[in-house]
């Protein structure tokens, strides 16, 4: 993993905080989520951590792939897996400290919680190690995946007609 440059963890007015670099709308899973559903989430290689929250959006657990080996039954509640220990930070924490923790543990994600343990974001170190994921980047990737899945619902030779487009919308809804 590359080291971050000073400009990526400091701003002119002082050190950057976790809140300055976190994704503010991370995908979450509810308390009824099963291990099978978590495994399905992990089929997307961009997903490194599943975040399980309760009805008040309090973080219950964080789950990484290693937390749900095949020996764990797929019907097991996901809330029974994973941990919060070493996988969370606060929005006012120094970004340099959070980055050091990620690098020390060989991780790329930290859940960001407030003082009541409500999930407020996710700190996502990019695969290259030279920056952080952003809300705009996550949204762009989701839009691209949506376009790809819509195109793949209908055979290539049917994609050009208006009728096929309506079929595409119905088939992919």
Number of C-alpha atoms within 10 A of each C-alpha: 12 11 12 16 10 11 10 15 20 16 12 7 6 8 16 20 20 25 19 18 22 25 23 16 14 18 13 15 22 17 15 14 16 20 24 18 15 22 18 10 17 16 11 9 7 12 13 18 26 22 24 25 22 17 8 9 17 16 26 22 24 26 22 21 16 8 16 19 12 11 6 12 12 16 11 15 17 28 23 14 18 21 15 15 9 12 21 21 23 21 22 13 14 18 24 18 14 19 25 12 17 19 16 9 11 10 16 20 23 25 26 25 19 15 8 9 16 16 26 20 23 27 28 24 23 16 13 11 15 13 18 20 16 20 14 10 12 15 12 12 13 12 12 12 12 13 11 11 13 16 15 13 15 17 10 9 8 13 16 9 10 10 10 16 16 10 16 20 12 10 12 13 7
